[in-house]
């Protein structure tokens, strides 16, 4: 009788532990995030697959993903968006950490744009990240800012600045939901 009672207690304990472990795993970040090098932690909120809607010269719909690659030494962002003219915008961004730990990004798209960015984590008043293009004489600058709305939603604003200007003009802004 003791053996049966002990077995029942053990089964209940295992069942409770398994339920708690499953809940903890559901509440925990993707295991990919746990293996990321420390320099990626400030922008780890972007890791995953996203679907969004934006407003430019009309409503656009698109998707993007950000995932570690090359054993965590880079992050790859791939993006596709339907344009208001009926075309498809596609881009690829490679994020990397310099030897000093600064975050940088290299962007290319199917419209022949090439942009180099400095990536700055944002922590106040909300979590986010700002991608600011390098300053190049006589060329516009670009700024892409992601901010966390809630654990499954981010806001994105893409802006440009004319050469010599101090103000920024919004090209597109929108939000994305984690898939």
Secondary structure, DSSP 8 states (H G I E B T S, - for coil): -HHHHHHHHHHHHHHHHHHHHHHHHHHS--HHHHTS-GGGGGGGGG-EEEEEEEESSSEEEEEEEEEEETTTTEEEEEEEEE-TTS-EEEEEEEEEE-TTS-EEEEEEETTS-EEEEEEEEE-SSS-EEEEEE---TTS-EEEEEEEEEETTEEEEEEEEE-TT----EEEEEEEEEE-
